[in-house]
Amino acid sequence: MEEKFWKDHYMLLNKDEENELEIFGYKTQGCRKALCIAGYILSCGALLLLFYWKPEWDVWANCIPCSLEEADVVLLRTTDEFHRCTRKKVTWIDLSALPLPDGSNSECPLVADKDSVINRAVKKPQLKVRCIRVQKIRYIWDFSVKQFKRVGSLEDSNTCHSIHHKFGAGLTREDQKIRQLVCGPNAIEVEIRPIWKLLFKEILNPFYVFQAFTLTLWLSQGYIEYSVAIIVLSIISVGLTVYDLRQQSTKLHDLVEEHNKVQVTVCMKSEGCKELESRYLVPGDVFLLDRKKLSLPCDAVLIDGSCVVNEGMLPGESIPVTKTPLPLMESPMPWKTHSMEDYRRHVLFCGTEVIQMKPTGRGPVRAVVLQTGFNTAKGDLVRSILYPKPMNFQLYRDAFKFIIGLSAIGVLGLIYTVCVFTYHQKLVAEVVAMALLLLTVAVPPAIPAALTTGTVYAQRRLKKKMIFCITPQRINICGQINLVCFDKTGTLTEDGLDLWGVLPSEGSRFQEIHKFPSSTPLPWGPVCGAMVSCHSLVVLDKKIQGDPLDLKMFEGTHWEIEESNTSQDGAGALHTCVVRPGPKASSAPVEGIAILHQFPFSSGLQRMSVVSQKIGEEQYDLYMKGAPEIVSSLCRQETVPADFLKELNMYTSQGFRVIALAHKVLSLGKDVDVSDLEREEAESGLVFLGLLVMENRLKQETKPVLRELAAARIRSVMVTGDNLQTAVTVARSAEMIPKASKVIIIEASEPEGSTPASIAWQLAEDSKASTAAAPVCANAQEKINLDGESCNYHFAMNGKSYQVLVKHFYSLLPKILVNATVFARMSPGQKSSLVEELQKLDYYVGMCGDGANDCGALKMAHAGISLSEQEASVASPFTSQIPNIQCVPELIREGRAALVSSFAVVKYLTLYGLIQFVGTALLFWQLQIFGNHQYLIQDVVITLLVCLTMSLTEAYPKLAPYRPPGQLISPPLLLSVVLNVCFTVTMQTCGFLLVKQQP
């Protein structure tokens, strides 16, 4: 019975997500509440203040535990090491006033989508819904599973077919009204917090409350000048903090506000289309993309037509991305997993800009709303800024222990004072005042503020170096970094690729390479046809824009691109792109090529293809480009050269990026709509055309920075989405892997049938001679010994092998990660997982990336540095406006300076507090105290001089091969403080006794 109660009383919210929360149910009890109110009055608000600091105590005092179904208050607790608690009130949403569909009071569903959580959350016959709001997200109580479920999104269980048929015609007016009330407005509303709220939150900080108590005491003892000086300093400190917080709040509000008031055309079932403000959109609504440029106000899935969007607002590059409609197919699988393809290709994300629409012959481009408000991709980004993940750093934990230790000394002083003044038969009021005075002397209230002083100055210096920080607490942590993960493309190497050459294939043999730049243009042929048509480039404002690789490939042909609004096809008007030979291009027997349909690039499929037609001809061609291994597997094997792998390895081992090209003539009838082609069917039985060789040069700053980090004993690791062979070569050329070291490539395989998961270890091929021996294999049931590993070996692996290691060889993972340097073909999720695994090995991890696929890892690392100037960089703690890795040593230098400064200030404050404590205790023996001006000079003037000196001290220019200490409570620091205090106590006591003997 007890077990069942706790099961009903407790559940996990956001299970398996980064912000997982435990949730407990409580019911408010009248008599308990009355007792608490009496306590607030009798304690003059002290109990209320305590409950403000500890919300769990508030809940335990006012409420009794109950099942979540009966609860009117819930207590939320984070599952991380901090276990922070939050109190939330359960509210009710009343639907009875709405015009509901017939039969809603019986067993009939309230909304048309039978799978919707809303139907399971309505309490009948009252027509009410229980809900809570946590970190801007609304959760409603699902009566069928007895859990709070997130609302504001379409269910992930929907199939492609159900999305088209349930929502393709739009929602009814009744459905829309119910969803609006339950899901809330489609708006990312960030309140500009009033100054009085910010002020109250700041002054109710335990540090300022203690300071207020101290100052009241000192004023009562007549220390007017000293107290006024401290009050002035505190007002300046609070004022500056409130100003900074208000500025941040205003900036964030302005950043998101414009997307809350977008006009959209919504299609409603049996009512046609009408204009609506975007805040009224709900999941399931169908809206038209009928404007030339539209900033998307929600996450939506395309169901008809395609479009080009700029995803620079999200963690991504500011290049046009083509989105295609969700296929209408009879598959029982959820729509996100209907095939190997990346589902993101069908999704339009909130905050991204639609720059071009490509309607089909069936009408305008249409999309179904997937997620609204803070559930969207942009909402998630804003929430990560509003509710950052707290950092568990040793320094802040030690500072708290330090204050507790000093408080214990203060309590001893308090007992001593009571004994001395009682012995001399002083008044009780004087005894209490003097005892509390000595207690406050022992605990310098400025310790928490002092820890941030070094950080403030370091932040200013970083700003001058064009490195911006949104979480200053992390600057101290940067001083402890001993491993940095780097993305490759755009971070270690140049952003763009240069076209180096084309290796054509004819009759299953490679022909002579055509190098770029060349005095003779690329001759016309199937390879040239593939290069001019197989891309996702668009013309915007008379300028060709798109993926840098596509751009370089197209520019190498000297052809020109023009945007054609419509091309008459069998199925109606199609939006097409036409390419024609330019003045410098080689002569071609065609007027131009029309690109009719595109199967966009997908990281899951590692390829893209287009359907094109030569102008004036009826034949349709399919051109493909992609990862060589993938493209060759889709070609007829008799067309692939026998030395394909040898040629591929020759170029990848030299650090070139290699793309394969292929072609196929499509046998289509006159009335066939090319947009209805099945991708799997079209992309098969191709003819291999050759290899495109691209050069990706290292940035000139890369080598010196990596050398500097190596000299400082800071490990460098490459985490990239590129080919493994290319990544190893770049790591060698950047000297991330020394020349004398050997690289072991790890290839791990998933279990198949009765065969267990296995690992193969193989020496990477040297660029001069093939040193690869037969692979050494081991399976999950064998023991693998890595104890004798040497630094002369560096492990390299791809994302697939990493995933297998995590899943089947987890005990082996730490030993491999200690010597692993190259991780290739890593997905964004795998990058985040790698950072987390390295942190578990007690590494302080820095992550440096261009923001394209690194957002999760940048947030997960102790110090994430984004080289992107996109708005996505707000998700990263640090952003460098200088787009190279020079910012990494700069940040570590400033982190070390801030850390050392913080330690020095804590030592200084502790020493002066204890010295002052001993001096005051000695004077109390004589029933005397320090004068007003003595305290003023000791506390205010000297502290100001220390802070001023710190502001003039720069970070040391050279990174030393050892890190500053990361612990306050460590033998060297404690010994330094204790010996100093002992020396001072001896001198003060001797001086005191000597003076006592004087007349």
N, C-alpha and C positions, 0 to 999 in steps of 0.2 A: 504493500500500500504506500509506504514511504517512498519507494523507488519510483512509483507512478507519479506521486506528487512532484518530485524533483524533475521528472521528465516533462511535466506540464508547466513547471515553474521556470524552466530554463531552455534556451535554444541558441543556435548560432545564427547571426545575421551576416549576409554577404559571405557565405561559406566558401572557402578556398580562394577568396580574393585577398588582395593586399591589405584592405582595411576591414578585416574580419572582426566582428564584435560578438561578445557574449551578451545575452539579454535575459533579465530576470524580472518576473512579475511581482507587483506589490499592490496592496489595497490600502487606501488612506483610512485611518481610524480616528474618529472624532475626539475621543478622550486623550489620545496621544498628541494630537494636533494642539488641543487646548493646553496641555502641559508644556509643549514646546513654545507656544506663544508667551506663556507665563515666564518661561526661562529667558526668552529674548528680552522681556521687559526688566526682569530682575538683574540680568547680567549687563544691562545698558547696551545691548546689541552685540556683545562679545560672542554669544552663542550663535547668533545669526551669521557673524563674520566667519566663525569656525565652520559652519555648515556651507558657507560660500566656497571655502577652500576645500572642503571634503564633502562633495555632494552625496557620497554613499552613506555618510553618517546622518545626513538630513533625511534620506529615505528610510534608514533603519530606525530612526527616532520617531518619524511621523507615521510610518506604515507597517503593515504586517505582510509576510510573504504569502503569495497565493498563486494559482495557476495563471498563465498568460491570458487565458480566455476571460478570466474575471478581473484582471488587473486594470486599475485606472491610472497607475504610474508604472513606468518600467525603468530599470537601472541598466545602463549599457556599460560594458567593460571591455577595453581593448585586450586582444589576446597576445600582444607583444610583452616585452619584459617590464614595461612601465605600468601596465594594468590601470590606466586612467579611467575614471568613472564619469558618467554623465547621466543626469536625471531627465526623463522625458515624460510629458503628460499624454495619456491616450485620449484622443478626441474622436468625435462622431461626425460623419458627413451625412446629412439628411437629404434623401432623394425624393421624399414623398411630395414635395411641392412641384416636381418636374412633370411635364406632360409625357407619361410613360406609355410604352406600347401595350396593346391589349394582352391580358393574361399575365401581366408581370407580377401580380400578387399570388398567382398559383405556382405550379412547378415549372412554368415556362421560363426560359432564360431571359434576363433583363436586357442584355445586348445580343445582337445577332450572332456574333462569334461565340459558339458554344464552348470553345476551349479557353476563353478569356478568364483571367483570375477575378475579374469584376463580378461575374455570375456567381462565383463561389464565395464572394466576400459580403454579399448583401444579406442582411438579417431580415427575414420576412416574418410577419407581415408589416413590421415597422418601416421597412425600406431604409435601413441605416447601415453605414459602413464604418467599422472601427479603423482608425489609422494613427500612425506616429510619423514624425518628420525628423530624419537623422541626417545631419550634414547636407542639408538642402534636398535630400531624396525622400519621397513619400513611400511609406510601406502600409499595405492594408492587410487586415486579418482574414486569412483564408480558412473558412470554417471546416472545409473538407480535410485538410492536412494539419489543422490546428497550428499554423505558423504565420508569421508576418511575411508577406511577399512584396517585392518591389513592384511599383506600378509606374507607368509612363513609357512603356515599351511594348512592342508587339511580341507575342510569345515566340521564343526561338524554335518551338516544336513545329511551327508552320512549315509546310512543304512549298516548293515552287508553285505547284498546282493550286494549293489553297490560298496563297497570297494573291494570285491572279483572279481566282474565282470568288473568294470571300470579299476582297477589297477592291478589285478592279473597277467596279462600277461606282465606288464611293460608299459612304455611310449614309444612313437615314438621319433626318434632323434629330429624332429622339435619341438615337445611338450617340450622336455627336454631343448632345447636351449632357448625357450621363457621363461620358468619357471626360468632358471638360471639367465637370464637378469633381470627379474621382481623381483624375490624373493631375489636375491643377493647370495653370496657364503655361503655354509654351514660351517661357521667357527665362533667360539667365540673368536674374536680378541680383546685383551686388549692391548692397546698401552702402551709401556714403555715411559711415558711422558718425553720429553727432559727437561734437567735441566733449560734451559733458559725460557721455558714455565712455569714451576713450580715457578721459581724465579719471573717472571713478575706477575703471578697471586697473589703471596704473597705480593709483594711490592705495588701492586695496591689496596690492602686492604685499606679502608678509614682511619683506624688507622695509618698505615705507611705513607699514603699521608699527613695526618695532622702532623705527627712527622717530615716528611721531610720539610714541610713548617715552622714548629717551629725551626728546627735546622738551616735552611737557615737564618732565622731572627736573631737568637742568634749569629751565626757566623758573620753576618754583623755588630753586635754590639760589636764584639771583644771577645766574650766568647769562646776562642779557646779550652782550656783544657777541659772545661765542655762539649762542643759540641762533641769533639773527643771521650770522654769517653762514651757519649750516642750513638754515631755512632758505636763504637766498640761493645757495648752491643747489639745493634740492629742487627748488622751483624752476631754475634754469634747466636742470637735468630732465625733470618731468615734462617741461614745456617742449624741449627739443624732441623727446621721444614721442609725445602726442602729435607734434607737427609732422614727424616722419611717417607715423601710422596713418594720419589723415591724408597725407600726400599719396601714399600707396593705395589707400582705399579709393581715392578719387580717380587715380590712374586706371585701376582695375575696372571701376564702374564705367568710365568713359570707353574703355576697350571693348566692353561687351554690350553696352546700351544700344548701339546702332542696329544690332541684329534682332532687337526685340520688337521693332516696328517696321517690318517689311510687308508690303502688300502682295498677296498671292491669290491666284485664281483656283478655287477649290471646286471639285466636281462632287455633287451630292446625288444620291440615288433618287430617281424620279423627280428631281428638281432642277437638273442641269447644273451649269457652272455659275459661280458668283465670286465677286471680289471679297476678300476677307483679310483682316489684319492677322499677321502670323501668330500672335499670342493666343489666338483661338484655335490653332491647329491641334489635333489629337492623333494618337497612334491609330492608323487605319484609314485616315483621310487620304484622298487622291487629289493631287494638285498638278497644275500644268506648268511646264517650263516654257513660257511664251514670250519672255523678254530677252533681249540680246545679252544683257548682263544682269545677273541676279546673285545676291549674297544669300546663301542658303540658311533659312532660319531653323532647320531641324535636320536630323538624320533621316534619309529616305532611301528607298530601293527603287531603281528604275524598272518600270514594267513595259514601257513602249518608247522606242527611239533611243538614240545615244547622244552623248554630249561630251564636251571637253571642259574640264574644271582645273582651276589653279588651287592646289592643296597646300600652298605655302603657309596658310594660317595654322595648319596642323603640324605635328612633327614631320616635316617633309620639305622637299625642295620646291622652289618657286618655278616649277616647269609644268606645262599643260599635261594633264592626265586624261586619257579617254575612258569614259564609262559606258558600259554596254547594258542592255536590258536583261533582266532575270529571265532565263529560258522558261517557257511554258512546257513542263514535262511531267509525266505521270510517274513520280518516284516517291516511295514512302519515306525517304530520308529527309531530315530537316533541311531547309533551304540553304543553310550555311555550309552543309557538308554534301551537297548534291553531287559533287564531282571533286576531282583533285584540284580544280581551279580555286584561286583565291577569291573568296566571296566579296572582298572589298572592291573588286572591279565593277560590281553592280550597285555599290552604295555611294550615295552623295552625302558627304559629312557636313554637319552644321559649321558655319563660319567660312566654308570654302566658297570660291566664286565661280559660278558657271559663266564661261566666256564664249561658249559656242554651242548651239543646239543642232542636232542632226535628226530631224523627224523622218519617220518612214512614211510610206504611202497611206498608212492607216489614220494619220492625223498628227496632232502636236505631241511633243515629248511629255510623257506622264510618269509620275512617281508616287509611291505609297509611303506615307509617313511611318518611319520605324520607331523613332525615339524623340521625345520632346524635352525641353528645359534642361535641367542638370543631368539627365540621363544620356544626353548626346555626347559626341566626342569632344566638342568644345566645352560643354558643361563639366566633363570629367577633368579637363585641363584646368579650368577655373577652380574646381574643388580642390585639386592638388596644390593650388597656390593658397587657397583659403584655409585648408587643413593640412599643412605639411607634415610629413612623417618625422616624429621627434628623433633626435640622434642620441644614442646612449654612449656618451663620451666620458671616459674615466675622470677627466679634470673636474666636470661639474658634480659628479658623485662624490669625489674627494673633498671638494669645497664644502659640501653639505656636512660631511663627517668632521671636517676641520672646525666648522662653526659649532657643532655639537660638543667637540673636545674643549673649545674655548669657553662654551657655556658651562661645562662641568667645572672648569677652573673658576669661572664667575660665581657659581653656586658656593664653592668653598670660600671665596672672598666674602660672599653674603653672610655665611655662618660666622666667619671671623669677625665681621663688622658688628653683627648682633651681639656676639660675646663681649667685645671690647666696650661698646657703648652702653650695654646693659650693666657691665661691671662698674662703669662710671656713673651709673644711675641717671642716664639721660632720658628725656621724654620719649614715649613710644613713637610719636610722629617723627621725631628726629632720627630715631633708630631705624625706622622703616625707610625714610628718605635716604639716609647714608648707605644702608645696605643695598638698596636698589641702584644707587649711584655707582658703587663699586662693581656691581654686576654688569652695568652697561659699559663701564670702562674696559672690561675684559673682552667684550665681544664687539669688535669694530663693525658697525652696521654697513660700512662701505665695501665689505669683501665681495658680495655679488656684483656690485657696480664696478669694482676694480678689475674683475675678471673680464669685463667687456671693454675696458679702456684701451688695451693693446689692440683689440679687434677693431675699434672705431678708427684708430689711426692707420691700421693696416688697410682697412676698407677705403680710406681716402687716397692712400698711395696707389692702391690697385685701380681706382677710378681714373687717376692720372695716366695709368698705363693702359687704358681702354679695356679694363676687365671689370665687369659689373657683377654685383652680388645681391641676391634677394634674400639670402638667409645668412646674416653675418656670423651666427654662432658656428658655422662650418669653417670659418677662416682658421680658428684654433686647431681644428681637426686636420686641416691641410698640412700643418707642421709635423704630423705623424705619418704622412703618406709614405709607403715603402713599395708600392706597386701601382703602375699606371697602365690601363688598357687603352689602346688606340684603335680607332676605326682606320681603314686604309684609304679608300678613295675620298679625296677632298680634305683629308686630315694629314696623313703622311705624304700622300702623293697629290699632284695637281688635280683640280676639280675636273677639268675636261680631259678628254683623250685625244691624242693626235693620230690621224690615219697614217700608218707606217707603210702598209702594202696590201695587195690582194693576191692570193695564191689560187688561180682558177683551176678547176678540174674538168677534164674532158675525156670521155671514153675510159672512165675509171682510172685515169692517171692525172697526177698534178702537172700543170704546165709551168712555164717560166713566170716568176713573180713580177708583178707590176708595182714598183715602189712609188711612194708619194713623198714630197712633191716631185713631179716629173715634167719634163719639157713637152712630152707627148700626152694628150688626154687619154683617159681610159677608153679603149675601143668598145663599140656597141656589141652587145651579146647578152646572154641570159644573166651573167654576173652583174653587168651594168643595169639591166632591167630590175634585178632584185635591189640594188643599191639606191635606185631612184624612186622605187615604189614601196619598199618594205620598211616603213617608218610611221611614226605618229606625229609628224610635224604639222603645225598649223600656221597660217599667216594672221598675225594680229597687229593692227596699226602699221600695216605695210612692212612688217618685219617677221622673218621666219623664226618661230619659237618652238621649243620642244626639248626632248632629252639630248644632252650634250653629245652622246655617242651617235644618235641619229643625225644630229646636225653636222658633225664632222664627216660622217659617211656620205651624206647627201652633197655637202660642199665639194667633196673630192670628185664628183661626177661632172661639175660645172653645168648641171641642169637648173631649171628655174621652176618655182612652184607658184601656182595661182589658185585662188579660192573660187570655186564655181558653185553658185547657189543651188542649182538643181540640174540633174541629169535625167533625162526621160528613160525610164526602165520599164520592163514588163509590168511591174507591180505598181507603178506610179512614180511620183517625184521622189528622188533620193538626193540627199545632200552629199556631194562628192568633192574630191580634191583632184586637181589636174596638174601633172608635171610635164614640162616641155624642155627640149634641148636648148641650152643657152648659147650665146655667141662663141664661147670658148670650148664648148663640148665637142666631142668627136661626131662626125656625121652619122645620123641614125635614119633607118628607113621608115621611121614613124613620126607622125606630127606631134604626138604626145601620148601620155598614158593617164587614164582616169582611174583613181583608186576608189572602188565602189563600196568595199566593206572591210572591216578590220577586226581581227581576233587579237585583242590587246595583249601586251606582255604581262605575264604572271610569274611571280617569283616561285610559285609552286610548280608551274609547268616549265619555266626557264626558256620560254620561246614566245615569239609573236609571228603573226602572218597576216597577209592582206589578199583580198580578191581584187584583181585589176583587169582592165580591158584597154587594148590599144585603140586609140581614136580612129573611127572609120572601119573597124573590124568587129566581127561577131564573137571571136574566141575569147574565153575567160581564162585568166592565168592566176595561179596561187603562188605567192612568193613567201618564203619563211626565212627567219634568221633567229639564232638563239645559241644556247650552250652547245659546243661541238658534239659532246657525247649524246645529248638528247636528239639533236637534228639528225645525226648519222643513223640513230636507231629508228627514225621514222622514214628513212630513205630506202629505196630498193638496194639491197646489198651489192648487187652487181655494178651499181653506179658509184659506190664508195671505194676510193683508191686503197690498195692493199697496205700501203705505207702511211695510212691516215694517222694512226696513233703515234708513229715515229715522228712525223712532221709536227703534229700537235704538241708533243712533249718538247720538241726542239725549241719551239717558240715560247711556250709557257715557262720553260726552265730559264729563259732569258728575261723573264719578267713582262713579256707582252701579254695583252689581253686578246684572246682569240674568239671570234664569232664565226659560226658556220652559216652558209647560205644554201637554200634548196628551192626547187621549182616544180610545178606540176601544171599541166593543162587540164582544166576542168571541163567535163562533158555536161553542159547544162542546156536545157531547152530555152526557147525564146521567152516564155512566160514565167520563168523561175525567178523568185525573189531571192537575191543573193544573201539578204539578211536572215533568211530562214535556214541557211546551210548549217548542218551539224558539224561542229569543230572537229570531233574525233574522226569523222568520215573524211572530211576535206583534207585534214593533215595526215594523210597516209599515202604510201606508195610514191614518194617524191623522188626527184632526181637530184643527186648531190652536185652543187655548183662550185664549191670551193670554200676557202677560208679568208676571213677579213682580219688583218693583223693590226691591232691598235697599240699605241705606245702610251704608257701612263708614267710620266716622269715624277721622280721624288721632288718635293719642295726643297729649295736650297737650305731652309732652316732645319729640316728634319734630322740630318746626320749630326750636326753640332749639338742639338738638344738631346738626342738619344745618348751621345757620348757623355754629356754633362750628367745625365741621370745615372748612367752606368758608373761613372766616377764617384757619384754620391751613394752608390749601392742601392739604387732604386730600380726595381725590375720593370722592364717594358714588355708588354704583351700585345700582340696584334689580334683584333677581333673584327673580322670582315665578312661581307656577303659574297666576296669574289672567289674565284677558283683557287683550290688549295696549292697547286703548283706555282701559280702566279704569286700568291701570298707568301710562300716560302722564299721565292726569289727576291721579292721586294724586302722581306725581313733580312735577308743576307746582304743585299745592296745597301740597306739603311744601317747595317752593322748592329741590328737588333740581335742577330745570331752571328757570333764571331766566325771569321774564316776558318779557323782550326777546328771548330765544333762540327759535330755530325747531327743530322736531323733524322729522327725516327718518325715515320708516318704511322699513325695508329688507325687501323680500319676495323671497326667493330660491327658485327652483324646481329640482327634480331634473330630470335629462335624461329626455326621453320619446322613445323611438324614435330618429329621426335629429336631433331637436331637442336642442341641447346645454343644459347647465345655465345658468340665467340669473338676473340680479338686476334687480329693479325698485326705483327710488328714488322715494319720493312724500312730499310735505309732509303732515304730519298736519293734520287739520281743526282749525281754531281753534274754540273754544267759541262765539265771537261771530259769526264769519263764515267761510264755507267758502273756504279758501285753497288747497285741494288742486288742483294742476295735473295735467295728464296725466302718468302715470308715465314716468320715464326708464328705459329698459331697456338691459341689457348682457348679453351671454352669455359663456360661459367662454373663447371664442376671441378676444374683443375685449380691448383694453387699457383699463383704467379708471384715470383720474387723480384722485388724492385729495390731491396735494401742497399745493394751495392752501387746505386746509381751515381753518376758523376756529372759535374757541371758541363762536361764536354759534349753531353747529349742534350738535344732540345726536342721535345715532342711536338708534333703537329697533327691536327685532325680536323675533320669537317663536322658540321652541325649534326649530321645523322649519327656519326660515331660517338659524338659527345652525348647525345640523347640516350644511346644504348648503354654507355658507361654509367650514366646517372641511374638508369632503370635496372640494369642487370649486374653491374660491377661497381656498386657504390662504395664498397670498402676499399677498392683500388683507386678511386678517384682522387683522394687527397695526395697520394704518392705521385700520381701523374701530373696533377696541377702544379706541384712544386717545381717541376721542370718543363712544363708546357709553355711554348712561346707563340705558336701560331694556331688560331682557330678560324677556319674558313667556312664559307657557305652557312654562316650562322644567321638564324632568323632573329627578329627583335626579342622574342620571348626567350630564346636560348642565350642571347647576350645578357639579359637581366639575370637569368639563372646562374650563368658563369660568375657574374659579379658577386652574387649572393654566396656561392660555394667558396669563392676566394676569401670572402669576409669571414666565413666559418673557420678558415685556417689561420685566423688572427692577422690577416693582412689588412692594412688601411688602404683601401682601393680608391684610386682616382680613375675617372673615365673621361676620355676626350674624343668627341665626335662632332660631325657636322650637322647633327640633328635629324638627318634623313630617316634612319631606322634605329636610332640610338636612344630615343626618348626614355624608354623604360630603364635602360642601363644607367643613363645619366641621373635619373631620380634615385635609383637603388644605391649607387656608389656613395662613398663618404664625401667625395668631391666630384660632382659632374660638371664638366666644362664644355659648353656648347660653342662651336665656332660659327653657328648659323645666326644671321641677323633677322631671321623670321620671328614672328610673334611666338612660335613654338618654343623659342629659347627661354620664355618665362617659366617653363616647367623645369628648367635646369637651374641648380643653385648658383652657377657662375656662367657668365656669357662673355666671350672675348670678341671684340670688334676687329681685332687683327687676326685674319683667317689663317693662322699657322700655329704650330705647337709650342712656340716660344712662351706662350702664356702659362704652360705647365710648370717649368722651373720658377717663373716669377711668382706664381701662386704658392708654391711650396716654400719659397724664400720668405714671403710675407707671412705665411702660416707659422713658420718657425719663429719669426720675429715676434709675432703676436703671442705665441705660446710662451716664449721665454719672458716677454714683458709681463704677461699675466702671472707667471710664477713669481717673478721679482716683486711685483706689487703686493701679492698675497703675503710673501715673506716680510716685506716692509710693514704692512698693516698689522700682521701678527706680532712682529717684534715691538712696534711702537705701542700696540695695545697692551702687551704683557709688561713692557717696561713702565708704562703709565700706571698699570695695575699695581705693580710692586711699589712704585713711588707713592701712590695714593694710600696703599695699605700701611706703609711705614708712617706716613703723616697721620693716619687715623689712630695709630698707637699713641700719638701726642694730642689726639682730638683736633687735628688741624687738617686743612684741605688746600689744594692748589688754587691759585687765584684765577680770576676770569681771563686775564690777558695771557697767562701761562698756557691755559687750554687753547686759547685762540691761536697762539703761535704754533703750539705742538700739532694741533689737529688740522687747522685750516691752511695756514701759510705754508707749512712744510709739505702737506699733501698736494697743494696747488703747484709748488715748485717741482715735485716729483712728476706730476702729470705733464707740466710744461717741458721738462727735460725729455720725457718719453716721446713727445710730439716731434722733437728735433732729431730723434735717433732713427736712422734709416735701417732697413734690413741689410744683413751682411751680404756682399755681392756674390760670394762663392758658396756653393752647396757643399757642406762638409760631408764626409762619408759616414757620419753617425747622426742620429736624430736627437732632438732635445728630449728630456725626460717627459713622459706622458702622465706621471702620477704625482699628485701633491703629497700623498702619504707614502713616501719612500725614504729609506734610510739616509741617503745623502742630504735631502732637504730637511728632514726632521732633526738630524744631527746638527746641521748648520743653525737651525732655530734654537734648539735646546742649549748648545754651547754658548751662543750669543746671549741668551736669557740668563744662563748661569753666571757668565762673566759680569753682566750688568747688575744682577741681583747682588753679587759679591761686592762690587764697587759701590752700589747705592747703600748697601747695609753698612759697609765700612765707613763711608762718608757720613751716614746718618748717626752712627755711634760716636764718630770723631767729633761731629758738631755738637752732639749732646753734652760732651765733656767740656766744651768751650763755655766761657761766662756769657 
